[in-house]
């Protein structure tokens, strides 16, 4: 199975596009800007989904589902929200097709125009807060802790598989609270849940922070984020959590009677991650040989390839392999035995390397004699002969080691890619020659932020929550600053 991948050093963007397709994650569809997520890619997304869903439920959230279509009038109720999404909305104007009278084909029936246009949801705040008005009367009805798994549409002009598509899959949490403090704590909690998931499940180190006012979610008073760094030195926003204040409650008249009987508006949050995480996974860990998938996320953590030359050898090798499969399954390890006779072992090795399976085991007649197996690690591309006795325990420990190794490697790269800069010339030089995160002082104005963006294409990715107070001068304007922020070019 020839990979023939463009290398990362040759053309990082081309490498990414080729790998997503060749590793059977996704492909472009017949609808411009939309993708088909293939079974292997969807299996990885399902692992993400299952883990996140578990984490959400552990923090008291429940799943629900809201309509795909949103009346246009709902968007006009929250001004900054409509401003933020107006340019990327898909709009339904008619509800029927008919055959053209001249026999030229199907046309939209001009007599089937909707009284009010419907927006295909780019996000669900408006339809959900219209619903919450019916659910909330008293403090006894709060908090509402709801999440939905859904698809959304944002009409992107330039698309890339997983990273930016017109339709994508995601989850969106929408919560309602009696107090401002509760809502802020919810938004911060969900940012921490996302960070925990990214680091301990995806093995992707992230920086927790807040967005600047111009980078906040449309309608939010504060946006919390986790930012990751890809191997090409560009940042990727991996998840966001928004404190919405009372903006949506006021727009949709969602009030509650507190313990003293006084009416007040509800406090809100929303938060979400999407299939963009699949892009983050590919770009954080993978190499010129293909995908590298952390064990916690891999649909198959171990694959066993039998080696044989005769039917007799096949029976003996496969019997041993089946025994090992049962031992691994008893440990909770996801294992696949590849007994296909349509492909040679070398082809299979290449396939599983391309698909990023963490551990590959080869068992042949000599291994049976020697009571050992050959174990190949995807993260280091190394092989070793390991004794058959106690192999399940050895592999259980090895998978944990690989998970840690991938995180440590990504963390080392991320930390080495954060550079403090103090002048704008230094800023531009590091951005062009090294990339990564640039830690720089900023005067806090949207004007300076926009000027830097226009001149360098770098944006403020986040104001780090763990950033220390430090007197300094803005890297661009020279005005006083008390804290460094992180700039980067980003996806």
PEKAVEN-V762243 format. One record per residue. RES is the residue in three letters. PHI is phi in whole degrees, -180 to 180 (999 if undefined). PSI is psi in whole degrees, -180 to 180 (none if undefined). NEAR is the number of other ideal C-beta (glycine too) atoms within 8 Angstrom. Layout:
res-><RES & RES>
phi-><PHI & PHI>
psi-><PSI & PSI>
near-><NEAR & NEAR>
//
This chain:
res-><UNK & UNK & UNK & UNK & UNK & UNK & UNK & UNK & UNK & UNK & UNK & UNK & UNK & UNK & UNK & UNK & UNK & UNK & UNK & UNK & UNK & UNK & UNK & UNK & UNK & UNK & UNK & UNK & UNK & UNK & UNK & UNK & UNK & UNK & UNK & UNK & UNK & UNK & UNK & UNK & UNK & UNK & UNK & UNK & UNK & UNK & UNK & UNK & UNK & UNK & UNK & UNK & UNK & UNK & UNK & UNK & UNK & UNK & UNK & UNK & UNK & UNK & UNK & UNK & UNK & UNK & UNK & UNK & UNK & UNK & UNK & UNK & UNK & UNK & UNK & UNK & UNK & UNK & UNK & UNK & UNK & UNK & UNK & UNK & UNK & UNK & UNK & UNK & UNK & UNK & UNK & UNK & UNK & UNK & UNK & UNK & UNK & UNK & UNK & UNK & UNK & UNK & UNK & UNK & UNK & UNK & UNK & UNK & UNK & UNK & UNK & UNK & UNK & UNK & UNK & UNK & UNK & UNK & UNK & UNK & UNK & UNK & UNK & UNK & UNK & UNK & UNK & UNK & UNK & UNK & UNK & UNK & UNK & UNK & UNK & UNK & UNK & UNK & UNK & UNK & UNK & UNK & UNK & UNK & UNK & UNK & UNK & UNK & UNK & UNK & UNK & UNK & UNK & UNK & UNK & UNK & UNK & UNK & UNK & UNK & UNK & UNK & UNK & UNK & UNK & UNK & UNK & UNK & UNK & UNK & UNK & UNK & UNK & UNK & UNK & UNK & UNK & UNK & UNK & UNK & UNK & UNK & UNK & UNK & UNK & UNK & UNK & UNK & UNK & UNK & UNK & UNK & UNK & UNK & UNK & UNK & UNK & UNK & UNK & UNK & UNK & UNK & UNK & UNK & UNK & UNK & UNK & UNK & UNK & UNK & UNK & UNK & UNK & UNK & UNK & UNK & UNK & UNK & UNK & UNK & UNK & UNK & UNK & UNK & UNK & UNK & UNK & UNK & UNK & UNK & UNK & UNK & UNK & UNK & UNK & UNK & UNK & UNK & UNK & UNK & UNK & UNK & UNK & UNK & UNK & UNK & UNK & UNK & UNK & UNK & UNK & UNK & UNK & UNK & UNK & UNK & UNK & UNK & UNK & UNK & UNK & UNK & UNK & UNK & UNK & UNK & UNK & UNK & UNK & UNK & UNK & UNK & UNK & UNK & UNK & UNK & UNK & UNK & UNK & UNK & UNK & UNK & UNK & UNK & UNK & UNK & UNK & UNK & UNK & UNK & UNK & UNK & UNK & UNK & UNK & UNK & UNK & UNK & UNK & UNK & UNK & UNK & UNK & UNK & UNK & UNK & UNK & UNK & UNK & UNK & UNK & UNK & UNK & UNK & UNK & UNK & UNK & UNK & UNK & UNK & UNK & UNK & UNK & UNK & UNK & UNK & UNK & UNK & UNK & UNK & UNK & UNK & UNK & UNK & UNK & UNK & UNK & UNK & UNK & UNK & UNK & UNK & UNK & UNK & UNK & UNK & UNK & UNK & UNK & UNK & UNK & UNK & UNK & UNK & UNK & UNK & UNK & UNK & UNK & UNK & UNK & UNK & UNK & UNK & UNK & UNK & UNK & UNK & UNK & UNK & UNK & UNK & UNK & UNK & UNK & UNK & UNK & UNK & UNK & UNK & UNK & UNK & UNK & UNK & UNK & UNK & UNK & UNK & UNK & UNK & UNK & UNK & UNK & UNK & UNK & UNK & UNK & UNK & UNK & UNK & UNK & UNK & UNK & UNK & UNK & UNK & UNK & UNK & UNK & UNK & UNK & UNK & UNK & UNK & UNK & UNK & UNK & UNK & UNK & UNK & UNK & UNK & UNK & UNK & UNK & UNK & UNK & UNK & UNK & UNK & UNK & UNK & UNK & UNK & UNK & UNK & UNK & UNK & UNK & UNK & UNK & UNK & UNK & UNK & UNK & UNK & UNK & UNK & UNK & UNK & UNK & UNK & UNK & UNK & UNK & UNK & UNK & UNK & UNK & UNK & UNK & UNK & UNK & UNK & UNK & UNK & UNK & UNK & UNK & UNK & UNK & UNK & UNK & UNK & UNK & UNK & UNK & UNK & UNK & UNK & UNK & UNK & UNK & UNK & UNK & UNK & UNK & UNK & UNK & UNK & UNK>
phi-><999 & -74 & -81 & 49 & -80 & -61 & -80 & -63 & -67 & -72 & -162 & -61 & -63 & -67 & -56 & -62 & -61 & -66 & -66 & -57 & -77 & -69 & -86 & 66 & -84 & -162 & -151 & -69 & -108 & -74 & -102 & -55 & 83 & -110 & -121 & -101 & -88 & -80 & -52 & -68 & -65 & -69 & -62 & -68 & -61 & -62 & -64 & -61 & -57 & -63 & -68 & -63 & -60 & -62 & -66 & -63 & -68 & -66 & -99 & 92 & -90 & -123 & -91 & -144 & -143 & -122 & -60 & -71 & -103 & -126 & -56 & -57 & -62 & -64 & -68 & -75 & -79 & -125 & -58 & -69 & -67 & -66 & -61 & -72 & -116 & -56 & -80 & -128 & -91 & -92 & -119 & -95 & -113 & -131 & -124 & -152 & -112 & -154 & -75 & -65 & -63 & -85 & 76 & -80 & 137 & -84 & -132 & -75 & -72 & -66 & -87 & -109 & -78 & -68 & -64 & -130 & -63 & -113 & -94 & -74 & -53 & -90 & -173 & -114 & -50 & -68 & -67 & -74 & -73 & -64 & -72 & -61 & -57 & -80 & -91 & -115 & -125 & -132 & -59 & -67 & -85 & -114 & -80 & -103 & -122 & -122 & -128 & -133 & -95 & -156 & -110 & -134 & -126 & -131 & -73 & -78 & -85 & -114 & -117 & -143 & -50 & 71 & -73 & -157 & -129 & -64 & -119 & -145 & -97 & -162 & -121 & -136 & -93 & -138 & -124 & -127 & -137 & -81 & -132 & -60 & -62 & -60 & -67 & -63 & -63 & -64 & -62 & -69 & -60 & -71 & -60 & -68 & -62 & -61 & -65 & -60 & -63 & -61 & -80 & -92 & -109 & -90 & 60 & -112 & -71 & -132 & -108 & -90 & -168 & -117 & -87 & -71 & -57 & -73 & -101 & -70 & -61 & -63 & 104 & -94 & -90 & -151 & -119 & -95 & -145 & -119 & -114 & -116 & -118 & -86 & -65 & -89 & 85 & -98 & -87 & -138 & -73 & -95 & -178 & -137 & -138 & -120 & -92 & -96 & 59 & -110 & -57 & -76 & -63 & -70 & -63 & -113 & 56 & -98 & -116 & -141 & -90 & -77 & -62 & -95 & 85 & -82 & -83 & -146 & -80 & -72 & -101 & -129 & -138 & -145 & -160 & -165 & -133 & -136 & -64 & -58 & -61 & -64 & -64 & -61 & -60 & -61 & -80 & -82 & -110 & -73 & -133 & -71 & -96 & 138 & -68 & -130 & -109 & -60 & -52 & -62 & -108 & -72 & -58 & -118 & -81 & -134 & -121 & -111 & -114 & -77 & -114 & -159 & -122 & -141 & -61 & -64 & -63 & -57 & -62 & -69 & -65 & -68 & -63 & -67 & -63 & -63 & -61 & -65 & -57 & -64 & -63 & -70 & -62 & -63 & -88 & 83 & -86 & -82 & -131 & -126 & -105 & -95 & -100 & -57 & -102 & -90 & -136 & -79 & -54 & -60 & -64 & -65 & -56 & -63 & -63 & -74 & -67 & -62 & -87 & 77 & -62 & -56 & -133 & -119 & -117 & -111 & -126 & -129 & -56 & -66 & -65 & -63 & -63 & -85 & 54 & -149 & -140 & -96 & -115 & -113 & -96 & -75 & -71 & -110 & 59 & -106 & -126 & -152 & -90 & -124 & -62 & -68 & -66 & 73 & -63 & -60 & -66 & -62 & -70 & -59 & -69 & -64 & -63 & -65 & -64 & -65 & -57 & -66 & -62 & -65 & -65 & -61 & -65 & -68 & -66 & -60 & -62 & -61 & -65 & -73 & -103 & -103 & -122 & -79 & -128 & -126 & -129 & -71 & -64 & -63 & -55 & -66 & -65 & -65 & -60 & -82 & -96 & -122 & 74 & 80 & -85 & -108 & -90 & -143 & -75 & -138 & -79 & 86 & -99 & -66 & -63 & -63 & -57 & -70 & -64 & -64 & -61 & -66 & -87 & -127 & 69 & -94 & -120 & -78 & -75 & -168 & -99 & -58 & -68 & -96 & -68 & -86 & -67 & -156 & -68 & -170 & -122 & -55 & -62 & -107 & -93 & 82 & -73 & -61 & -145 & -114 & -158 & -84 & -121 & -106 & -99 & -170 & -76 & -142 & -82>
psi-><99 & 128 & -50 & 43 & 138 & 141 & 160 & -40 & -31 & -53 & 97 & -43 & -44 & -40 & -47 & -50 & -43 & -42 & -43 & -41 & -48 & -28 & 7 & 34 & -48 & 168 & 161 & 151 & -178 & -8 & 121 & 130 & -3 & 153 & 158 & 120 & 118 & 165 & -41 & -41 & -40 & -32 & -38 & -44 & -39 & -37 & -42 & -48 & -48 & -43 & -46 & -43 & -41 & -44 & -39 & -45 & -32 & -24 & 17 & 8 & 152 & 152 & 144 & -179 & 136 & 162 & 150 & -30 & 140 & 125 & 139 & -36 & -27 & -36 & -30 & -7 & -22 & 103 & -49 & -29 & -47 & -36 & -38 & -28 & -7 & -37 & -6 & 24 & 137 & 133 & 131 & 123 & -24 & 162 & 11 & 149 & 163 & 164 & 135 & 142 & -29 & 6 & 14 & -10 & -162 & 137 & 164 & 130 & 114 & -18 & 0 & 39 & 135 & 145 & -40 & 129 & 151 & 137 & 130 & 123 & 125 & -20 & 163 & 12 & -46 & -48 & -33 & -41 & -27 & -36 & -42 & -27 & -34 & -21 & -21 & 121 & -37 & 165 & -22 & -22 & -2 & 154 & 159 & 122 & 90 & 142 & 149 & 141 & 125 & 176 & 149 & 162 & 124 & 117 & 81 & 140 & -40 & 116 & 155 & 138 & 128 & -44 & -39 & 101 & 156 & -37 & 137 & 163 & 146 & -179 & 147 & 121 & 142 & 115 & 153 & 137 & 159 & -25 & 156 & -44 & -41 & -43 & -41 & -44 & -36 & -47 & -41 & -40 & -44 & -33 & -42 & -36 & -46 & -43 & -42 & -46 & -48 & -44 & -44 & -17 & -47 & -9 & 35 & 115 & 139 & 158 & 126 & 138 & -171 & 156 & 156 & 166 & -41 & -18 & 0 & 159 & 142 & 113 & -2 & 150 & -26 & 137 & 121 & 146 & 161 & 128 & 133 & 161 & 127 & 167 & -20 & 8 & 7 & 148 & 156 & 125 & 114 & -16 & 149 & 152 & 131 & 132 & 113 & 2 & -138 & 14 & -49 & -32 & -40 & -40 & -34 & 13 & 51 & 101 & 159 & 153 & 122 & -174 & -23 & 5 & 2 & 137 & 136 & 161 & 147 & 152 & 142 & 156 & 161 & 156 & 149 & 152 & 158 & -176 & -5 & -27 & -28 & -40 & -41 & -41 & -49 & -47 & -18 & -43 & -25 & 163 & -170 & -8 & -10 & -159 & 151 & 114 & 127 & 140 & -38 & -22 & -14 & 129 & -41 & 115 & -32 & 136 & 137 & 125 & 114 & 141 & 127 & 161 & -13 & 166 & -36 & -46 & -41 & -47 & -44 & -45 & -45 & -32 & -43 & -40 & -41 & -40 & -43 & -40 & -46 & -39 & -42 & -41 & -35 & -25 & -2 & 13 & 133 & 116 & 146 & 133 & 116 & 96 & 14 & 135 & 9 & -11 & 146 & 159 & -42 & -39 & -42 & -42 & -45 & -41 & -46 & -27 & -45 & -37 & -1 & 21 & 126 & -43 & 133 & 132 & 131 & 131 & 123 & 180 & -40 & -35 & -37 & -43 & -43 & -3 & 51 & 173 & 161 & 126 & 125 & 131 & 132 & -31 & -35 & -8 & 31 & 156 & 149 & 156 & 126 & 140 & 142 & -37 & 130 & 16 & -37 & -43 & -40 & -44 & -36 & -44 & -37 & -41 & -39 & -39 & -42 & -43 & -48 & -41 & -41 & -41 & -46 & -40 & -45 & -37 & -43 & -46 & -46 & -48 & -37 & -12 & 13 & 119 & 128 & 130 & 148 & -10 & 160 & -31 & -43 & -41 & -52 & -38 & -48 & -40 & -41 & -33 & -29 & -40 & -154 & -163 & 134 & 117 & 112 & 153 & 145 & 141 & 1 & 2 & 145 & -30 & -49 & -42 & -44 & -39 & -43 & -43 & -45 & -34 & -25 & -14 & 10 & 139 & 163 & 111 & -40 & 160 & 102 & 136 & -30 & 11 & 138 & 150 & 134 & 120 & 138 & -172 & 140 & 134 & -22 & -51 & -20 & -2 & 161 & 147 & 148 & 0 & 144 & 148 & 168 & 118 & 154 & 158 & 148 & 160 & none>
near-><7 & 4 & 9 & 3 & 11 & 7 & 8 & 9 & 4 & 7 & 7 & 9 & 6 & 9 & 14 & 12 & 10 & 10 & 14 & 14 & 11 & 10 & 12 & 9 & 16 & 12 & 8 & 6 & 7 & 2 & 7 & 5 & 9 & 9 & 11 & 7 & 10 & 10 & 6 & 11 & 13 & 9 & 9 & 15 & 12 & 8 & 12 & 14 & 10 & 8 & 11 & 12 & 11 & 8 & 11 & 13 & 9 & 6 & 10 & 5 & 11 & 7 & 10 & 7 & 6 & 9 & 6 & 6 & 9 & 13 & 9 & 11 & 7 & 11 & 14 & 7 & 8 & 12 & 6 & 9 & 15 & 11 & 8 & 9 & 13 & 8 & 5 & 8 & 13 & 8 & 9 & 11 & 6 & 10 & 5 & 8 & 6 & 7 & 7 & 9 & 4 & 4 & 6 & 5 & 6 & 6 & 9 & 7 & 9 & 6 & 5 & 9 & 7 & 10 & 3 & 7 & 9 & 11 & 15 & 12 & 13 & 10 & 9 & 13 & 13 & 15 & 12 & 11 & 15 & 9 & 9 & 15 & 10 & 5 & 7 & 14 & 5 & 7 & 9 & 4 & 9 & 11 & 9 & 11 & 11 & 12 & 13 & 12 & 10 & 13 & 8 & 12 & 11 & 10 & 10 & 10 & 4 & 5 & 10 & 10 & 14 & 14 & 9 & 8 & 14 & 12 & 10 & 11 & 9 & 12 & 14 & 13 & 14 & 16 & 14 & 13 & 14 & 10 & 7 & 8 & 6 & 11 & 16 & 10 & 8 & 13 & 15 & 10 & 9 & 14 & 16 & 9 & 12 & 15 & 12 & 10 & 13 & 17 & 12 & 7 & 12 & 14 & 14 & 13 & 10 & 12 & 12 & 13 & 14 & 10 & 15 & 11 & 6 & 7 & 8 & 12 & 10 & 10 & 12 & 13 & 7 & 11 & 13 & 15 & 16 & 14 & 16 & 15 & 13 & 12 & 8 & 8 & 11 & 11 & 14 & 15 & 12 & 15 & 14 & 13 & 15 & 15 & 13 & 15 & 10 & 10 & 14 & 15 & 16 & 8 & 11 & 12 & 7 & 13 & 10 & 14 & 9 & 10 & 4 & 4 & 5 & 6 & 6 & 7 & 8 & 15 & 15 & 16 & 16 & 15 & 13 & 11 & 10 & 9 & 12 & 14 & 13 & 14 & 16 & 15 & 14 & 14 & 11 & 13 & 14 & 10 & 7 & 6 & 8 & 14 & 12 & 11 & 14 & 16 & 12 & 11 & 12 & 14 & 7 & 9 & 11 & 16 & 14 & 14 & 13 & 13 & 10 & 10 & 4 & 6 & 5 & 6 & 11 & 10 & 8 & 10 & 16 & 12 & 8 & 11 & 12 & 9 & 8 & 16 & 11 & 8 & 10 & 12 & 9 & 7 & 10 & 4 & 12 & 8 & 13 & 9 & 11 & 9 & 6 & 6 & 4 & 3 & 8 & 5 & 8 & 6 & 9 & 13 & 12 & 11 & 10 & 12 & 13 & 13 & 12 & 14 & 15 & 14 & 16 & 13 & 13 & 13 & 15 & 11 & 11 & 6 & 15 & 11 & 6 & 7 & 8 & 9 & 12 & 12 & 13 & 12 & 12 & 15 & 11 & 6 & 8 & 6 & 6 & 6 & 7 & 10 & 8 & 10 & 5 & 6 & 12 & 12 & 8 & 10 & 14 & 10 & 8 & 11 & 14 & 9 & 8 & 15 & 12 & 8 & 10 & 13 & 13 & 8 & 9 & 13 & 9 & 8 & 10 & 12 & 7 & 7 & 12 & 11 & 10 & 7 & 11 & 9 & 7 & 7 & 6 & 10 & 17 & 10 & 8 & 13 & 13 & 6 & 6 & 8 & 12 & 12 & 15 & 14 & 10 & 12 & 13 & 13 & 11 & 5 & 8 & 8 & 6 & 14 & 13 & 9 & 9 & 13 & 10 & 6 & 6 & 10 & 5 & 11 & 11 & 12 & 14 & 13 & 12 & 11 & 7 & 5 & 10 & 5 & 6 & 8 & 6 & 10 & 9 & 13 & 13 & 11 & 7 & 5 & 9 & 8 & 13 & 7 & 10 & 13 & 14 & 17 & 13 & 16 & 11 & 9 & 9>
//
